[in-house]
Amino acid sequence: MPLALLLLWLPSPPGHAEMLTWLLRDLPPLSIFEGEQKGQGVVDLLMPRLIAELPEYQHELVRVNRARGLQMLREPSFTCDPSLLWSKERAQWVTYSITSVRVLSNGLAVRRADRASLAQFIQDGKVDLPALLASGKSPLGVVAERSYGQQLDKLLQQVPESSIRAHYGNDALGSLLQMQRLGRLQWLLGYWPEIRYQATQQGIDPQDLLFYPIQGTDKYQELHIGCSNTPQGQQAITRIDQALLKLREDFLVERYAAWLEPGLRDEYRADARAFFQSHEGR
């Protein structure tokens, strides 16, 4: 079975139109491929509106896994990914849009039953991740080849391989949650809305999990749309930026806020809109 599954072909506008290939990954709450909330992720709901803003192109949506998506972006093609973190390495072969969505940063998830094992590493509600990893108590579960943002990526590159349990596969986070449930690892790294969603899919009550931000990391991370760094990709990003200025402050803020716990939504809305109003061209 091919890694890329064609989802949708849109009819070509009058005259010649270039084909823009969009890469979608199963990444709740951004993109959701299966289950009751299939197609209701933030990016799922963004795509029809974004495509409508780019009528000069013909659009093709494909499903890919993480490795295949990055490989396609590196090729001399006309390919875009609607949910990428910026990284210095990727910026060599990806051209990035302005910020599309601000998301709560990655943090540490632990079973409520294991919170005592984490207590000595918690200060002001945040976990000292370097000290935790240096303790050697348990490996840290991560999704292989995922970027967790510049700050965490740099930290993870500096710790021994024995301190990390990287899981591959399309359901890597779900597998890590099952390993945690079985006591094979105590803590894992990820986005809290994604962890809560995947826990539910695995039959795990999210109330049985606790989440801690990481000391020394920013509260939010910025997601971007990234296209292959070709003349077509660079031109498309100019148009995508124009569309995002119309969509991000209201539509995208609300779509992401809906996935947060109710007590976090108003603060997120205020923070996100303040950021966009002060960074109009970023």
C-alpha positions, 0 to 999 in steps of 0.5 A: 500500500503506498504511503501517500493516499490521494484524498481529493482532486479539485477541478482545474480552474479555466486555463492552465493551473499548476498542481499544488500537493498538500501533505496531511499527517494524522496529527490530532487535534490538527488533522484527524484521519479516523474516528468520530471526529474524523475531519474535524481537526484545526487543519482539516477545517482550514484546508477548504477555506485556504484552498478557496483563497488560492483559486489559481492552483489545482489542489491535491491532498495526500495522506503521508506519514512523517518521514515521507512528508519530509522527504517530499518537501526536500524534493524539487516539487510543488508541495506544501505541509500545513502544519510545520514547526520552524527549524534551522535545519528545515529552513534550508529546504523549506520556505515558511509562511507567517505564523498560522496557529499558536499552540501550547508548547510540548510538555511532560505527561505522567500518570497521576499514580506516578506523580510522586516520582516526579515531585523532586523535579517540579518547581513552580508547576514546571518540570526540570527536564534535564535533571529528570533525564540525568536521574536515569529513573525512566526513559522519556517517550518521544515520537521518532523524527518529530521536532518538538521545537528548537529548545527541546530538540537541542536538549534532546540531542544532548542527552544519552540515547539510553535516556530516550525511548523513541517510537516509530510508526503512524500511531507512535504516540498511542503506542507510547501511552500504552507503554506508559499504562503498562509501566514500561516508561513513566513519562512522555513528551508531547502536546497536551491536546494531542495526548488527551485525544490519543489517550481517549482513543487508547481507552485511557481516561485523560483524567488519569494523566497529569501534564507539566510544562518544561522549565526554560521553554516558551509557553507557546509554539508557532506553527507555519505552512511550509512549502518546498523551497522552489520558485513555485513554493516561494510564490505560493507562500506569498499567496498563503501569507495573504490568506492567513492574515484573513484566517488566523486571528479569528477562524484558526484561534477559535478552532484551536481554542475549542480543543483546549480544556475550558479553563484555558480557552479565554487565556489562549484566545487573548494571548493568541490575538495579542500576538497576531496584532503585534506581529502582523507580518510574522 
